[in-house]
Amino acid sequence: MNIVAKIAAGVMLGIAAALLLLFGLAWGGYAIFLSFAGRVGVAWAAAITAFIFLFVPVIVIAIAAIARPKPKPKEGFAAIVDALASVAKEKPFFGLLAAGLFGVAEVAMSRWRRRKDR
């Protein structure tokens, strides 16, 4: 199958999916409008439907953004490693230097642990 035909088929599928979504939303909005039109009048039914379709999603997104748990700050060794990793991304020489320092610290710590175990 030709690549152009695959692209055209994908575009047509995308258009069909978008149209299904939009028609579904339109008919859903019309159903909400009709359910309120008999009780509160046409103008208020349109206002309620607009509120449901426009402001409710915005309110839900705002609440979700506010209620999102904040990432916990790292402590101790993990914080040091993250800080050095961010520096190493910016300046590779400092990354190499930090790796050397970590190697020296690991050797010193292993010697200290061996002396402590004796």
C-alpha positions in Angstrom: 0.0 0.0 0.0 1.3 3.4 -0.9 2.4 5.7 1.9 0.2 8.5 0.6 -2.8 6.2 0.8 -1.9 5.3 4.4 -1.6 8.9 5.4 -4.9 9.8 3.6 -6.6 6.9 5.4 -5.3 8.1 8.8 -6.5 11.6 8.1 -9.9 10.4 7.1 -10.1 8.2 10.2 -9.1 11.2 12.4 -11.8 13.4 10.7 -14.4 10.7 11.3 -13.4 10.3 14.9 -13.5 14.1 15.5 -16.9 14.3 13.8 -18.3 11.5 16.0 -17.1 13.3 19.1 -18.5 16.7 18.0 -21.9 15.3 17.0 -22.1 13.3 20.3 -21.3 16.5 22.2 -23.8 18.5 20.2 -26.6 15.9 20.7 -25.8 15.6 24.4 -25.9 19.4 24.8 -29.2 19.5 23.0 -30.6 16.8 25.3 -29.5 18.7 28.3 -31.0 21.9 26.9 -34.4 20.2 26.2 -34.5 18.7 29.7 -34.2 22.2 31.2 -36.2 24.1 28.6 -39.6 23.0 29.9 -38.8 23.8 33.5 -36.9 27.1 33.4 -37.4 28.5 30.0 -35.3 28.6 26.8 -32.8 31.3 27.9 -32.1 29.7 31.3 -31.8 26.3 29.7 -29.2 27.6 27.3 -27.4 29.3 30.1 -27.4 26.1 32.2 -26.2 24.0 29.3 -23.4 26.5 28.5 -22.4 26.4 32.2 -22.3 22.6 32.2 -20.2 22.4 29.0 -17.9 25.4 29.6 -17.4 26.0 33.3 -17.7 22.5 34.9 -14.6 21.1 33.0 -12.6 24.2 33.9 -13.6 23.9 37.5 -12.7 20.2 37.5 -9.3 20.8 35.9 -8.6 23.6 38.4 -9.4 21.4 41.3 -7.3 18.6 39.9 -4.4 20.9 39.5 -4.7 22.3 43.0 -5.2 18.9 44.6 -2.2 17.3 42.8 0.3 16.1 45.4 3.5 18.0 45.4 6.6 15.9 44.9 8.5 15.3 48.2 11.9 16.9 48.3 14.6 14.3 48.3 16.8 14.1 51.4 20.4 13.2 52.1 22.3 11.3 49.5 19.6 11.3 46.8 19.4 15.1 47.0 23.2 15.4 46.6 23.2 13.0 43.6 20.3 14.9 42.0 22.1 18.3 42.4 25.3 16.9 41.0 23.5 15.3 38.1 21.9 18.5 37.2 25.3 20.2 37.3 26.8 17.4 35.2 24.2 17.9 32.5 25.3 21.6 32.3 29.0 21.1 32.6 30.4 17.7 31.7 33.8 18.4 33.4 32.1 19.0 36.7 30.3 15.7 36.2 33.6 13.9 35.7 35.0 15.6 38.8 31.9 14.7 40.8 32.3 11.0 39.7 35.9 11.1 40.9 34.9 12.5 44.2 32.2 9.9 44.7 34.8 7.2 43.9 37.2 8.6 46.5 34.4 8.9 49.0 33.3 5.3 48.4 36.8 4.0 48.9 37.1 6.0 52.1 33.8 4.7 53.4 34.6 1.1 52.6 37.9 1.4 54.5 36.1 3.0 57.4 33.5 0.2 57.4 36.2 -2.5 57.4 37.9 -0.9 60.4 34.6 -0.6 62.2 33.8 -4.3 61.6 37.1 -5.5 63.1 
